[in-house]
Amino acid sequence: MALAVGVIETIGFPGILAAADAMVKSGKVTLVSYEPSENGQFTVTIRGAIAEVRAAVEAGLEAVEKHVYNGKVFAHYIVPNPADNVVTVLPIDYTAVSSQFQ
């Protein structure tokens, strides 16, 4: 089965918390990484089946925009079937901690 990657980047921590919570509750996806970025931005990355990742990213975007006071999405992106090289080099693969939720 092809696994997709979904990424949401927000301005401020409350937005990324809301996005991550909504994404993992909306479908069968696994949160694989969370990283603070520059200028108060935060990034969360999920993996799962393509349809599940699409639905989860939509739920995450809605959570930030509708339920977080002054919440702002900086960027979001879905990669339907990333190449093995991309998965190996970038921090988007399952880790020992995240694989138990797969």
C-alpha positions as CSV (number, residue, x, y, z in Angstrom):
1,M,0.0,0.0,0.0
2,A,1.3,3.4,-0.9
3,L,1.8,5.7,2.1
4,A,1.3,9.4,1.9
5,V,2.9,12.2,3.9
6,G,0.9,15.2,5.1
7,V,2.5,18.3,6.6
8,I,0.9,21.4,8.2
9,E,2.9,24.4,9.4
10,T,1.3,27.0,11.6
11,I,2.2,30.2,13.3
12,G,2.0,29.6,17.0
13,F,1.9,26.5,19.1
14,P,-1.9,26.4,19.8
15,G,-2.5,26.0,16.1
16,I,-0.2,23.1,15.6
17,L,-1.6,21.4,18.7
18,A,-5.1,21.7,17.4
19,A,-4.0,20.5,13.9
20,A,-2.2,17.4,15.3
21,D,-5.1,16.5,17.5
22,A,-7.6,16.8,14.8
23,M,-5.5,14.9,12.2
24,V,-4.9,11.8,14.4
25,K,-8.6,11.8,15.5
26,S,-9.9,12.1,11.9
27,G,-8.6,8.9,10.4
28,K,-6.0,6.1,10.5
29,V,-2.9,8.2,10.3
30,T,0.3,8.4,12.5
31,L,2.0,11.5,13.7
32,V,5.6,10.9,12.8
33,S,7.3,14.3,13.6
34,Y,6.8,17.6,15.2
35,E,9.3,20.4,14.8
36,P,9.5,24.1,15.8
37,S,10.5,26.2,12.9
38,E,11.7,29.8,12.7
39,N,9.7,32.9,13.8
40,G,7.2,31.0,16.0
41,Q,6.2,28.5,13.4
42,F,5.6,24.8,14.1
43,T,5.4,21.9,11.7
44,V,3.6,18.6,12.2
45,T,3.9,15.6,9.8
46,I,1.7,12.6,9.5
47,R,1.8,9.3,7.5
48,G,-0.9,6.9,6.3
49,A,-2.9,5.8,3.3
50,I,-3.4,8.5,0.8
51,A,-7.2,9.0,1.4
52,E,-6.7,9.0,5.1
53,V,-3.9,11.6,4.9
54,R,-6.0,13.9,2.7
55,A,-8.9,13.7,5.1
56,A,-6.6,14.3,8.1
57,V,-4.9,17.3,6.6
58,E,-8.3,18.8,5.8
59,A,-9.4,18.2,9.4
60,G,-6.2,19.8,10.7
61,L,-6.6,22.9,8.6
62,E,-10.2,23.3,9.7
63,A,-9.2,22.9,13.3
64,V,-6.6,25.7,13.1
65,E,-8.7,28.1,11.1
66,K,-12.0,27.6,12.9
67,H,-11.2,26.7,16.4
68,V,-8.0,28.5,17.4
69,Y,-8.3,32.1,18.3
70,N,-6.1,34.0,15.8
71,G,-4.8,30.7,14.4
72,K,-3.0,30.9,11.1
73,V,-1.8,28.2,8.8
74,F,1.5,29.1,7.2
75,A,1.7,26.2,4.8
76,H,0.5,22.7,4.1
77,Y,1.3,19.9,1.6
78,I,0.5,16.3,0.8
79,V,2.9,13.9,-0.9
80,P,0.9,10.9,-2.1
81,N,3.8,8.5,-2.5
82,P,7.2,9.9,-1.6
83,A,10.3,8.3,-3.1
84,D,12.3,6.1,-0.9
85,N,15.2,8.6,-1.0
86,V,13.0,11.3,0.3
87,V,11.7,9.2,3.1
88,T,15.2,8.2,4.1
89,V,16.7,11.6,4.1
90,L,13.9,13.9,5.5
91,P,12.3,13.4,8.9
92,I,9.1,11.9,7.6
93,D,9.6,8.2,8.3
94,Y,8.2,6.2,11.2
95,T,10.5,6.2,14.3
96,A,10.7,3.8,17.1
97,V,8.3,6.0,19.1
98,S,5.8,6.6,16.3
99,S,5.8,3.1,14.8
100,Q,3.8,1.7,17.7
101,F,0.8,3.9,16.6
102,Q,1.0,2.7,13.0
